[in-house]
Amino acid sequence: MNALEAGADERPRFERLSRSAGARLGRLTSSHGEVSTPAFMPVATAASVKSLTPKHVEELGAEIILSNTYHLMLRPGADLVAELGGLHRFMSWGKPVLTDSGGFQVASLSALRRVSDEGVTFRSHLDGSLHSLTPERAVEIQEKLGSDVAMVLDQCLLYPSDRTEARTAALRSLDWAARSKRVRSRPDQALFGIVQGGAFEDLRRENARALVELGFDGYGVGGLAVGEPKELMRAMTAVSTAELPEDRPRYLMGVGTPVDILESVALGIDMFDCVLPTRNARNGTLFTSAGKIAIKNARYASDESPLDPACRCYTCSSFSRAYLRHLFVAREMTASTLNTIHNLHFYLDLMKRIRLAIEEDRFAAFLADSKTGLDEPAA
């Protein structure tokens, strides 16, 4: 009997364990294991964290990953994944998986899609073929994939959007959320609603309250990190979380930098995902305790020191900056692997330290001490 069969009658559940200065320590439990929160989810868009194997990702300490409904429905297709035993077996990942609904990806295809109250019609970015994604279809696909957490389909607007656009999208997303809840059928899969409302406080409050009235297993805060100023992102996050129940997980979608994560944890956010650590790794930008490093810079050509002396990851404990620069400049595939190992370790280690600070009720001091210079270039 596999983990899914053993826990097939039990939907993932969340426990809030303690608080410190607005930050929440919690635990999300599913049939594929436990996730300590606040948690960062490495992005495995097409059932793969780019440059790494699932074993790498597990050894780095990731307890949950994120995959993408839009990309997987196009290739290889949800039916094939289901035939091959579901997403966990398909990619040989035994821990929890969250699948997003594809709403953001569809929103970014502005020239290739049409949105209506029924759903979204779009052309594939791969071959131009025509597809339809409705709230019901998004749930169906995610149930076939077999993720532990599924997201409702929402209409995500890029910044800036005017009030009329934001209100229309929020109301449409709310209707889609209700439709998603009506058709769900897997007892082992949590379904999260998504708060929308653009940059308008009252719209976000109304949308969050209505979602809570519908009742979901958790709540995403969406429509942020789409080009708006950081101060606005934090304000809209605070407005949204203030309306969400204490006993449900809160997921800030697509966020973000280390400082974004620290400040959002202080606002009561429990879950994060972002392509920054993996994408930046492939582009040669590496996060360190002293700030960001662009490893291609000539100043590192003969630098024998480790990438980050304060880091214990395989990359930092085994290789010099000079070697990492050589790999990157020579366009060796190993550069992406070693850089990604480091960046994901940096993010996942930050989450461990955040959780410890909450547990020991010293998060306010940890926040003040930690965020200085994290997102800036190293001196």
C-alpha positions in Angstrom: 0.0 0.0 0.0 1.5 3.4 -1.0 1.2 6.6 1.0 -1.7 7.9 -1.1 -3.7 4.7 -0.5 -2.9 4.7 3.2 -4.2 8.2 3.7 -6.8 8.4 0.9 -9.6 9.3 3.3 -7.7 12.1 5.0 -7.4 15.6 3.6 -4.3 17.6 4.4 -4.7 19.4 7.7 -2.9 22.4 9.2 -2.0 23.1 12.8 -0.8 26.4 14.1 1.8 25.7 16.8 3.0 29.1 18.1 3.4 32.8 17.2 6.0 35.4 17.6 5.7 39.1 16.6 3.0 38.3 14.0 4.9 35.3 12.5 3.2 31.8 12.7 4.9 28.4 13.3 2.8 25.6 11.9 2.6 22.1 10.4 0.8 21.0 7.3 0.2 17.2 7.3 -0.8 15.2 4.2 -0.6 11.6 3.1 2.8 12.3 1.7 4.3 13.7 4.9 4.5 16.8 7.0 5.5 20.3 6.0 6.9 22.7 8.7 5.8 26.3 8.1 6.7 28.9 7.3 7.9 26.9 4.2 9.5 27.7 0.9 8.4 25.6 -2.1 11.0 25.1 -4.8 9.4 25.5 -8.2 9.2 22.3 -10.3 7.1 23.8 -13.1 7.1 20.8 -15.4 7.6 18.2 -12.7 11.3 19.1 -12.4 13.3 21.6 -10.3 15.5 22.8 -13.1 19.1 21.6 -12.9 18.5 19.2 -9.9 17.2 15.7 -9.4 14.4 15.1 -6.8 17.1 13.5 -4.6 19.1 16.7 -4.6 16.0 18.7 -3.7 15.1 16.3 -0.8 18.6 16.3 0.5 18.6 20.2 0.6 15.7 19.9 3.0 12.6 20.8 0.9 9.5 19.3 2.3 7.1 20.4 -0.5 7.5 21.5 -4.1 5.3 23.3 -6.5 4.3 22.2 -10.0 2.2 24.0 -12.6 -1.2 22.9 -14.0 -0.9 25.0 -17.2 2.5 23.5 -18.2 1.6 19.9 -17.3 -1.8 19.9 -19.0 0.1 20.9 -22.3 3.0 18.5 -21.8 2.9 15.6 -21.1 -0.8 15.8 -20.3 -2.7 15.1 -17.1 -4.2 11.8 -18.4 -0.7 10.4 -19.1 0.5 11.4 -15.6 -2.5 9.8 -14.1 -2.0 6.6 -16.1 1.6 6.5 -14.8 0.5 6.6 -11.2 0.2 10.4 -10.5 2.7 13.2 -10.2 4.6 11.8 -7.2 5.3 8.5 -8.8 5.9 10.1 -12.2 8.7 12.3 -10.9 9.8 10.0 -8.1 9.0 12.6 -5.4 7.6 11.1 -2.2 6.9 14.3 -0.3 3.9 16.8 -0.7 3.3 18.6 -3.9 1.2 21.8 -4.4 -0.1 22.5 -7.9 -1.1 26.0 -8.9 -4.1 26.4 -11.2 -2.3 28.1 -14.2 -4.1 31.4 -13.7 -0.9 33.4 -13.6 0.6 31.7 -16.6 -2.6 32.3 -18.7 -2.6 35.9 -17.5 0.9 36.4 -18.9 -0.2 35.2 -22.3 -2.2 38.3 -23.0 -1.8 38.1 -26.8 -2.8 34.4 -26.8 -5.9 34.2 -24.6 -9.4 35.3 -24.1 -11.1 35.5 -20.6 -14.8 35.2 -20.0 -17.0 34.3 -17.1 -16.9 30.7 -18.3 -13.1 30.4 -18.2 -10.1 31.0 -20.3 -9.5 30.1 -23.9 -5.9 30.3 -25.0 -3.4 29.1 -27.5 -0.4 27.0 -26.4 2.9 28.8 -26.3 4.4 25.4 -27.5 2.5 24.9 -30.8 -0.3 27.4 -31.0 -3.0 24.7 -30.4 -6.3 26.0 -28.9 -7.2 25.0 -25.3 -9.9 25.9 -22.8 -9.4 26.1 -19.0 -12.4 26.5 -16.8 -12.5 26.3 -13.0 -14.0 22.8 -13.3 -11.3 21.7 -15.7 -8.5 23.1 -13.5 -9.8 21.0 -10.6 -10.1 17.9 -12.8 -6.5 18.3 -14.1 -5.1 18.7 -10.6 -7.0 15.7 -9.3 -5.6 13.6 -12.1 -2.1 14.9 -11.2 -2.7 13.8 -7.6 -1.2 16.8 -5.8 -1.6 17.2 -2.1 -2.8 20.8 -2.5 -4.7 22.2 -5.4 -5.4 25.9 -6.2 -8.6 27.2 -7.6 -8.5 28.9 -11.0 -8.4 32.7 -10.6 -8.0 35.7 -12.9 -4.7 37.3 -12.1 -4.1 40.8 -13.3 -0.7 42.3 -13.9 0.1 45.7 -12.3 -1.2 48.3 -12.8 -4.9 47.6 -13.3 -7.7 50.0 -12.7 -10.5 49.6 -10.1 -13.1 48.4 -12.6 -10.7 45.7 -14.0 -9.7 44.6 -10.5 -13.3 44.4 -9.3 -14.4 42.4 -12.3 -11.5 40.0 -11.9 -12.1 39.6 -8.2 -15.8 38.8 -8.6 -15.0 36.4 -11.5 -12.4 34.7 -9.4 -14.8 34.4 -6.5 -17.4 32.7 -8.8 -14.7 30.4 -10.2 -13.7 29.5 -6.6 -17.3 28.5 -5.8 -17.5 26.4 -9.0 -14.2 24.8 -8.1 -15.4 23.8 -4.7 -18.6 22.3 -6.0 -16.8 19.8 -8.3 -13.9 18.7 -6.1 -13.9 15.0 -5.5 -10.6 13.8 -4.1 -10.8 13.4 -0.3 -7.0 13.4 0.0 -6.4 16.7 -1.7 -6.7 20.2 -0.1 -8.2 23.0 -2.1 -7.1 26.6 -1.6 -9.0 29.7 -2.5 -7.1 32.7 -3.8 -7.7 36.3 -2.7 -7.8 38.9 -5.5 -8.6 42.5 -5.6 -5.6 44.2 -7.2 -4.2 47.2 -5.3 -7.5 48.1 -3.7 -7.9 47.5 0.0 -11.7 47.3 0.1 -11.8 44.9 -2.9 -9.3 42.6 -1.2 -11.2 42.7 2.1 -14.5 41.9 0.4 -13.0 39.1 -1.7 -11.2 37.5 1.3 -14.4 37.6 3.4 -16.4 36.0 0.7 -13.8 33.2 0.2 -13.8 32.5 3.9 -17.6 32.2 3.8 -17.3 29.7 1.0 -14.8 27.8 3.2 -11.5 26.4 1.9 -8.7 24.3 3.3 -6.3 27.1 2.9 -6.0 30.5 1.2 -3.6 31.9 -1.4 -2.9 35.6 -1.6 -2.7 36.2 -5.3 -2.2 39.1 -7.8 0.9 40.4 -6.0 4.6 40.4 -7.1 3.3 41.4 -10.5 5.2 44.7 -10.9 3.8 46.7 -8.0 6.1 48.6 -5.5 7.2 46.6 -2.6 5.4 48.8 -0.1 2.1 48.2 -1.9 2.7 44.4 -2.0 3.2 44.4 1.7 0.2 46.6 2.4 -2.1 44.3 0.2 -0.7 41.2 1.9 -1.5 42.7 5.3 -5.0 43.6 4.2 -5.6 40.1 2.9 -4.2 38.1 5.8 -6.2 40.2 8.3 -9.4 38.7 6.9 -8.2 35.0 6.8 -8.9 32.4 9.5 -6.1 31.6 12.0 -6.6 27.9 11.6 -5.9 27.7 7.8 -2.6 28.0 6.0 -1.9 31.2 4.1 0.2 31.1 0.9 1.7 34.3 -0.7 1.9 33.3 -4.3 5.1 34.0 -6.4 7.0 35.7 -3.6 9.9 36.3 -3.5 13.2 37.7 -2.4 14.7 36.8 1.0 13.6 40.1 2.4 10.1 39.8 0.9 9.8 36.4 2.7 11.0 37.7 6.0 8.6 40.7 6.0 5.7 38.6 4.7 6.3 36.0 7.5 5.9 38.9 9.9 2.4 39.5 8.3 1.3 35.9 9.1 2.2 34.2 5.8 2.9 30.5 6.0 3.9 29.3 2.5 5.9 30.8 -0.4 7.1 29.9 -3.9 9.3 31.8 -6.3 11.5 31.0 -9.3 14.2 33.5 -8.1 16.6 31.0 -6.4 16.6 28.6 -9.4 16.4 31.2 -12.2 19.0 33.4 -10.7 21.3 30.4 -10.2 21.1 29.6 -13.9 21.9 33.3 -14.6 24.9 33.3 -12.3 23.4 35.4 -9.5 23.9 33.8 -6.1 22.5 34.7 -2.7 24.9 34.9 0.2 24.9 36.1 3.8 26.8 39.2 2.7 24.4 40.0 -0.3 24.1 38.8 -3.9 27.1 37.9 -6.0 27.3 37.9 -9.8 29.7 35.0 -10.2 30.6 35.9 -13.8 32.5 39.1 -12.6 36.2 39.1 -13.4 37.0 39.8 -9.7 36.3 36.2 -8.9 38.6 34.7 -11.6 41.3 33.7 -9.1 39.3 33.9 -5.9 40.1 30.8 -3.8 37.5 31.5 -1.1 34.2 29.7 -0.9 31.1 31.3 -2.4 29.7 32.0 1.1 32.0 31.2 4.1 28.9 31.1 6.3 27.2 28.4 4.2 27.6 24.7 4.7 26.0 23.5 1.4 27.9 21.1 -0.9 28.8 24.0 -3.3 30.3 26.2 -0.6 32.1 23.4 1.2 33.6 21.9 -2.0 34.4 24.6 -4.5 36.0 28.1 -4.9 34.5 31.2 -6.4 37.1 30.9 -9.1 35.9 27.4 -10.1 32.2 28.5 -10.0 33.1 31.4 -12.3 35.0 29.2 -14.7 32.0 26.8 -15.0 29.6 29.7 -15.6 31.8 31.4 -18.2 32.5 28.1 -19.9 28.8 27.4 -20.0 29.2 24.1 -18.3 25.9 22.4 -17.2 27.5 21.8 -13.8 27.4 25.5 -13.2 23.6 25.5 -13.0 23.6 22.5 -10.8 26.1 23.8 -8.2 24.6 27.3 -8.3 21.1 26.0 -7.8 22.2 23.7 -4.9 23.6 26.8 -3.2 20.6 29.1 -3.8 18.0 26.6 -2.8 20.1 25.8 0.3 20.2 29.5 1.1 16.4 29.8 0.9 15.6 26.6 2.7 18.1 27.4 5.5 16.6 30.8 5.9 13.2 29.1 6.4 14.7 26.8 9.1 16.2 29.8 10.9 12.9 31.7 10.7 11.0 28.7 12.2 13.5 28.4 15.0 13.2 32.2 15.8 9.4 31.9 16.0 9.7 28.8 18.2 12.0 30.6 20.5 9.8 33.8 20.4 12.5 36.1 19.1 11.3 36.6 15.5 11.2 40.4 15.8 14.9 40.6 16.6 15.7 38.0 14.0 13.8 40.0 11.4 15.7 43.2 12.3 19.1 41.4 12.3 18.6 39.4 9.1 17.1 41.5 6.4 19.9 44.1 6.1 21.7 43.7 2.8 20.2 40.4 1.8 18.8 41.6 -1.5 21.7 43.9 -2.3 25.0 43.2 -4.1 27.8 42.0 -1.9 30.4 44.5 -1.0 
